Amino acid sequence: MDQNILNDLLNTQGHINEEELNAYLGDVAPPELRHKVENSMLDNPLLADAVEGYQEMGLTGVPAFEGFSEFKKKLPATDGAKIVQLTPVKRMLRVAAVAGLLLVAVLSYFAMQSPSPQALYSDFYAPYKNDISLTRRGDADGLQKDFKYALGLYAAGDYAAAIPSFEKAIEAEPGNDAARFFAGIASAETGKIADAKKYLIAVKNNNSPYARKAFWYSILMSIKEGNMDEAKDMLMEFSKGSGFKIEEAKRLMDKL
């Protein structure tokens, strides 16, 4: 259906919503609301035709979106009913008006099915598991002491306590992107989304083993903030790559 017709039907000067229209059709509208609806009908022939059509069918409200067969069962019997002859133009306008109201119901239904940013975040976010050995000799011995201590706290799930030690490690080794990455995840786990995003974006922009991982989590931080346009733009760029979280990225893109 043409969008201009839909706008003409619903966005009248008086702006009649579904609740008000139901009250009018059900003959329970107070005088001021009846006056508002009838004035809108004068200004909007499509609305007038829709209301007239519902009244002729004996309906007392806008029907909920449903299959046609179920809707047809609710129509009153036509035995002995007055047959109203419609001109082709008026018939087209009436069909367009009713279709417009049903289309609004359909669009509202699908809008309610779209997952919220918080639901998406919950579905796709999980803290990154520490992948740096703290026990293998040689690997652990080469770690900066604050970084090693912070990783131990992180691995134990004590994210809040780990953050200050990660910060000390970054201060001691400014090029330690692993410390920044894990500080970002620890910040996300403690609800400090702005701090998490700051750490992760810094790692994303560097050429390090954690860059792509930080990119993925940066997208999730944007979703957590409700910045869906930014998240979608970042996700499109992320999806051009391969490897880490590429399948999850495809599923997430389908939901945005």
C-alpha positions in Angstrom: 0.0 0.0 0.0 1.2 3.5 -0.9 2.8 5.2 2.2 1.1 8.5 1.4 -2.3 6.8 1.7 -1.3 5.3 5.1 -0.1 8.7 6.3 -3.3 10.4 5.2 -5.4 7.8 7.0 -3.7 7.9 10.4 -1.8 11.2 10.7 -4.8 13.5 10.5 -4.8 17.0 12.0 -6.7 15.6 15.0 -4.5 12.5 15.2 -6.9 9.7 16.0 -5.3 6.7 17.6 -6.6 3.1 17.7 -7.9 3.4 21.3 -10.0 6.5 20.4 -11.3 4.9 17.2 -12.3 1.8 19.2 -14.2 4.0 21.7 -16.0 5.7 18.9 -17.0 2.4 17.1 -18.1 0.9 20.4 -20.3 3.9 21.1 -18.6 4.6 24.4 -16.7 7.7 23.4 -17.4 10.9 25.5 -18.9 13.8 23.6 -15.6 15.6 23.1 -13.9 12.5 21.7 -16.9 11.9 19.3 -16.5 15.5 18.2 -12.8 15.0 17.6 -13.3 11.8 15.6 -16.1 13.3 13.5 -14.0 16.4 12.7 -11.1 14.2 11.7 -13.5 12.2 9.4 -14.6 15.5 7.8 -10.9 16.3 7.1 -10.0 12.7 6.0 -12.2 10.8 3.6 -10.2 7.7 4.0 -10.8 7.7 7.8 -14.5 8.4 7.2 -14.8 5.5 4.8 -13.0 3.1 7.2 -15.3 4.1 10.1 -18.4 3.7 7.8 -17.2 0.3 6.6 -16.7 -0.9 10.2 -20.1 0.3 11.3 -21.8 -1.3 8.3 -20.2 -4.6 9.2 -21.4 -4.3 12.8 -17.9 -4.1 14.3 -17.4 -2.2 17.5 -13.6 -2.0 17.3 -10.7 -2.3 14.9 -10.1 -6.0 14.4 -6.8 -7.4 15.6 -4.5 -8.8 13.0 -5.4 -12.3 12.2 -6.0 -14.8 9.4 -8.8 -13.8 7.0 -10.8 -17.0 7.7 -11.0 -16.1 11.4 -11.9 -12.5 10.6 -14.6 -13.6 8.3 -16.3 -15.7 11.0 -16.8 -12.6 13.1 -18.8 -10.8 10.4 -22.6 -10.6 11.0 -24.9 -12.8 8.9 -26.0 -11.1 5.7 -29.5 -12.6 5.5 -31.9 -9.7 5.0 -29.2 -7.2 5.3 -29.3 -4.0 3.3 -27.1 -4.2 0.3 -25.1 -1.0 -0.2 -23.9 -0.4 -3.7 -20.4 1.2 -3.8 -18.9 3.1 -6.7 -15.6 1.8 -7.9 -13.7 4.8 -6.4 -15.4 4.6 -3.1 -14.9 0.8 -2.9 -11.2 1.4 -3.6 -10.9 4.0 -0.9 -12.7 1.9 1.6 -10.5 -1.1 0.9 -7.4 1.1 1.1 -8.6 2.5 4.5 -9.2 -0.9 6.1 -5.9 -2.2 4.6 -4.1 0.7 6.1 -5.4 0.0 9.6 -4.5 -3.6 9.2 -1.0 -2.7 7.9 -0.4 -0.6 11.0 -1.3 -3.6 13.1 1.2 -5.8 11.2 4.0 -3.2 11.5 3.3 -2.8 15.2 3.5 -6.6 15.6 6.9 -6.9 13.9 8.2 -3.9 15.8 7.4 -5.7 19.0 9.3 -8.7 17.8 12.6 -6.8 17.3 15.0 -7.6 20.1 16.0 -4.8 22.4 19.7 -3.7 22.6 19.8 -5.2 26.1 18.4 -8.5 24.8 21.0 -8.6 22.0 23.8 -7.8 24.4 22.7 -10.6 26.7 22.5 -13.1 23.8 25.9 -12.4 22.3 28.1 -11.2 25.1 30.2 -13.6 27.2 33.4 -12.6 29.0 36.6 -13.6 27.2 38.4 -16.5 28.9 42.0 -15.8 29.9 44.2 -17.4 27.2 47.6 -16.5 28.8 49.2 -19.2 30.8 49.9 -18.4 34.4 51.4 -21.8 35.2 53.6 -22.8 32.3 57.2 -21.9 33.1 58.7 -19.4 30.8 55.4 -17.9 29.8 54.4 -16.8 33.3 57.9 -15.8 34.2 58.0 -13.3 31.4 54.9 -11.4 32.5 55.1 -8.0 34.1 54.2 -8.6 37.8 51.1 -6.4 37.9 49.8 -7.9 34.7 50.4 -11.4 36.0 48.6 -10.6 39.3 45.7 -9.0 37.4 45.3 -12.0 35.1 45.1 -14.2 38.2 42.2 -12.1 39.6 40.6 -12.0 36.2 40.7 -15.8 35.8 39.1 -16.2 39.2 36.3 -13.9 38.2 37.3 -11.0 40.5 37.0 -8.4 37.8 36.7 -5.3 40.0 39.9 -6.2 41.8 41.7 -6.9 38.6 41.1 -3.5 37.0 43.6 -1.5 39.1 46.3 -4.0 38.5 45.7 -4.0 34.8 46.0 -0.2 34.9 49.3 -0.5 36.7 50.5 -2.9 34.1 49.5 -0.5 31.3 51.3 2.3 33.0 54.4 0.1 33.3 54.1 -1.2 29.7 52.2 1.3 27.6 52.3 -1.1 24.6 50.7 -4.0 26.5 47.5 -4.4 24.4 46.7 -7.6 26.2 46.4 -5.7 29.5 44.2 -3.1 27.8 42.0 -5.8 26.3 41.4 -7.7 29.6 40.9 -4.4 31.4 38.2 -3.7 28.9 36.4 -7.0 29.5 36.8 -6.6 33.3 35.3 -3.1 33.0 32.3 -4.5 31.0 31.8 -7.2 33.7 31.6 -4.5 36.4 29.1 -2.4 34.4 31.7 0.3 33.4 30.7 0.3 29.7 32.3 3.6 28.8 35.6 2.5 30.3 35.4 -0.9 28.6 34.8 0.7 25.2 37.7 3.1 25.7 40.1 0.2 26.4 38.7 -2.0 23.6 38.7 0.7 20.9 42.4 1.5 21.7 43.3 -2.2 21.2 41.1 -2.5 18.1 43.0 0.3 16.4 46.4 -1.4 17.0 47.9 -4.2 15.1 48.0 -6.8 17.9 46.8 -10.4 18.4 43.9 -9.0 20.4 42.8 -6.4 17.8 40.0 -8.4 16.3 38.8 -9.7 19.6 38.7 -6.1 20.9 36.8 -5.1 17.7 34.0 -7.7 18.4 33.6 -6.6 22.0 33.6 -2.9 21.0 30.6 -3.7 18.8 28.8 -5.3 21.8 29.6 -2.2 24.0 27.9 0.0 21.4 24.9 -2.3 21.5 24.9 -2.1 25.3 24.9 1.7 25.1 21.9 1.5 22.7 24.0 3.0 19.8 22.6 0.6 17.2 23.6 2.7 14.1 27.2 2.7 15.3 27.1 -1.0 16.1 25.7 -1.8 12.7 28.4 0.2 10.9 31.2 -1.5 13.0 29.6 -4.9 12.4 29.6 -4.4 8.7 33.3 -3.6 8.8 34.0 -6.5 11.2 32.2 -9.0 8.9 34.6 -8.2 6.1 37.3 -10.1 8.0 37.4 -13.8 9.0 38.1 -16.0 11.9 37.1 -14.9 15.4 33.3 -14.6 15.9 32.6 -14.4 12.2 29.6 -16.7 12.4 28.2 -14.8 15.5 28.7 -11.6 13.5 26.4 -12.9 10.7 23.7 -13.9 13.2 23.9 -10.6 14.9 23.7 -8.7 11.6 20.4 -10.5 10.8 19.0 -9.2 14.1 20.0 -5.5 13.7 
